[in-house]
Amino acid sequence: MKLSADVRAFEVRIGHRFAEPALLSQALTHASMSTPNREDNQRLEFLGDRVLGLVMAEALLASDPKASEGQLAPRYNALVRKEACADVAREIDLGRVLRLGRSEMISGGRRKQALLGDAIEAVIAAVYLDAGFEAAKALVLRLWGERISKVKDDARDAKTALQEWAQARGLTPPDYVQTARTGPDHAPVFTIAARLSNGAEAKATAASKRAAEQAAAKALLARLEKET
């Protein structure tokens, strides 16, 4: 099977040349483009999710031999959640080579977090099937890079941490208020303010309310910890 120049360039970006190009083609095919003769990437996404999980669990155990299960679990979740997968996909410009149906293209599918997160897991599975676990492991470790060594700082849930900070000081739980929404309906951008009853506040903007709330909580918590 012959791959396009863009897909060949994508192989270079991820550092793996496929012996079976059809696997990569399938990994990059969204369900909106599937036909009886063209498989989509959903089955590969299912497998890639498990391969990614195993690689991350192994990497976390190796990076901190003394960490407890309670410490490892949030770090693991931070590395494999859809937001992290989508961020990795954006860094390698995976959206550019996704094969999407017309409706998904019109609705901004190349930028959608869920589609990007699923697609990178499908790519991991494709590499696994093409060259085995060690090749897939090398791919994951290469693409996730410093995220793994820095995950201790990123694993803490910011909203939970901010609530604990407030309660420890006799304050009511923080409020999260949407202060703005911009962008088209298919790709909205939200601005959320995290507010405490003592008047402290921080804002953040993201492509989802959940991400904006987390970012606002993280910004406010960082400010409070710096002040104290």
PETA-V778794 format. One record per residue. N is the residue number from 1. RES is the residue in one letter. SS is DSSP state (hx for helix, st for strand, lp for the rest). PSI is psi as a letter, one per 40 degrees, with the letter a starting at -180 (* if undefined). BURIAL is 1 if it has 24 or more other ideal C-beta (glycine too) atoms within 12 Angstrom, else 0. Layout:
# PETA-V778794
N|RES|SS|PSI|BURIAL  N|RES|SS|PSI|BURIAL
This chain:
# PETA-V778794
1|M|lp|h|0  2|K|lp|h|0  3|L|lp|i|1  4|S|lp|i|0  5|A|hx|d|0  6|D|hx|d|0  7|V|hx|d|1  8|R|hx|d|0  9|A|hx|d|0  10|F|hx|d|1  11|E|hx|d|1  12|V|hx|d|0  13|R|hx|d|1  14|I|hx|e|1  15|G|lp|f|0  16|H|lp|h|1  17|R|lp|h|0  18|F|lp|h|1  19|A|lp|d|0  20|E|lp|g|0  21|P|hx|d|0  22|A|hx|d|0  23|L|hx|d|1  24|L|hx|d|1  25|S|hx|d|1  26|Q|hx|d|1  27|A|hx|d|1  28|L|lp|e|1  29|T|st|h|1  30|H|lp|i|1  31|A|hx|d|1  32|S|hx|e|1  33|M|hx|e|1  34|S|lp|i|0  35|T|st|i|0  36|P|lp|d|0  37|N|lp|e|0  38|R|st|h|0  39|E|lp|i|1  40|D|lp|a|1  41|N|lp|e|1  42|Q|hx|d|1  43|R|hx|d|0  44|L|hx|d|1  45|E|hx|d|1  46|F|hx|d|0  47|L|hx|d|1  48|G|hx|d|1  49|D|hx|d|1  50|R|hx|d|0  51|V|hx|d|1  52|L|hx|d|1  53|G|hx|d|1  54|L|hx|d|1  55|V|hx|d|1  56|M|hx|d|1  57|A|hx|d|1  58|E|hx|d|0  59|A|hx|d|1  60|L|hx|d|1  61|L|hx|d|0  62|A|hx|d|0  63|S|hx|d|1  64|D|lp|g|0  65|P|lp|d|0  66|K|lp|e|0  67|A|lp|i|0  68|S|lp|i|0  69|E|hx|d|0  70|G|hx|d|0  71|Q|hx|d|0  72|L|hx|d|1  73|A|hx|d|0  74|P|hx|d|1  75|R|hx|d|1  76|Y|hx|d|1  77|N|hx|d|0  78|A|hx|d|1  79|L|hx|d|1  80|V|hx|e|1  81|R|lp|i|1  82|K|hx|d|1  83|E|hx|d|1  84|A|hx|d|1  85|C|hx|d|1  86|A|hx|d|1  87|D|hx|d|1  88|V|hx|d|1  89|A|hx|d|1  90|R|hx|d|1  91|E|hx|d|0  92|I|lp|e|1  93|D|lp|f|0  94|L|hx|d|1  95|G|hx|d|1  96|R|hx|d|1  97|V|hx|e|1  98|L|lp|i|1  99|R|st|h|1  100|L|lp|i|1  101|G|lp|i|0  102|R|hx|d|0  103|S|hx|d|0  104|E|hx|d|1  105|M|hx|d|0  106|I|hx|d|0  107|S|lp|e|0  108|G|lp|f|1  109|G|hx|d|1  110|R|hx|e|1  111|R|hx|e|1  112|K|lp|h|1  113|Q|hx|d|1  114|A|hx|d|1  115|L|hx|d|1  116|L|hx|d|1  117|G|hx|d|1  118|D|hx|d|1  119|A|hx|d|1  120|I|hx|d|1  121|E|hx|d|1  122|A|hx|d|1  123|V|hx|d|1  124|I|hx|d|1  125|A|hx|d|1  126|A|hx|d|1  127|V|hx|d|1  128|Y|hx|d|1  129|L|hx|d|1  130|D|hx|d|1  131|A|hx|e|0  132|G|lp|i|0  133|F|hx|d|0  134|E|hx|d|0  135|A|hx|d|1  136|A|hx|d|1  137|K|hx|d|1  138|A|hx|d|0  139|L|hx|d|1  140|V|hx|d|1  141|L|hx|d|1  142|R|hx|d|1  143|L|hx|d|1  144|W|hx|d|1  145|G|lp|b|0  146|E|hx|e|0  147|R|hx|d|1  148|I|hx|d|1  149|S|hx|d|0  150|K|hx|e|0  151|V|hx|d|1  152|K|hx|d|0  153|D|hx|d|0  154|D|hx|e|1  155|A|lp|d|1  156|R|lp|h|1  157|D|lp|h|0  158|A|hx|d|1  159|K|hx|d|1  160|T|hx|d|0  161|A|hx|d|1  162|L|hx|d|1  163|Q|hx|d|1  164|E|hx|d|0  165|W|hx|d|1  166|A|hx|d|1  167|Q|hx|d|0  168|A|hx|e|0  169|R|lp|e|0  170|G|lp|e|0  171|L|lp|i|0  172|T|lp|i|0  173|P|lp|i|0  174|P|lp|i|1  175|D|st|i|1  176|Y|st|h|1  177|V|st|h|0  178|Q|st|h|1  179|T|st|e|0  180|A|st|i|0  181|R|st|h|0  182|T|st|i|0  183|G|lp|i|0  184|P|lp|i|0  185|D|hx|d|0  186|H|hx|e|0  187|A|hx|g|0  188|P|lp|i|0  189|V|st|h|1  190|F|st|i|1  191|T|st|h|1  192|I|st|h|1  193|A|st|h|1  194|A|st|h|1  195|R|st|h|1  196|L|lp|i|1  197|S|lp|e|0  198|N|lp|e|0  199|G|lp|e|0  200|A|lp|i|1  201|E|st|i|1  202|A|st|i|1  203|K|st|i|1  204|A|st|i|1  205|T|st|h|1  206|A|st|i|1  207|A|lp|e|1  208|S|lp|i|1  209|K|hx|d|1  210|R|hx|d|0  211|A|hx|d|1  212|A|hx|d|1  213|E|hx|d|1  214|Q|hx|d|1  215|A|hx|d|1  216|A|hx|d|1  217|A|hx|d|1  218|K|hx|d|1  219|A|hx|d|1  220|L|hx|d|1  221|L|hx|d|1  222|A|hx|d|0  223|R|hx|d|0  224|L|hx|d|1  225|E|hx|d|0  226|K|hx|d|0  227|E|hx|d|0  228|T|lp|*|0
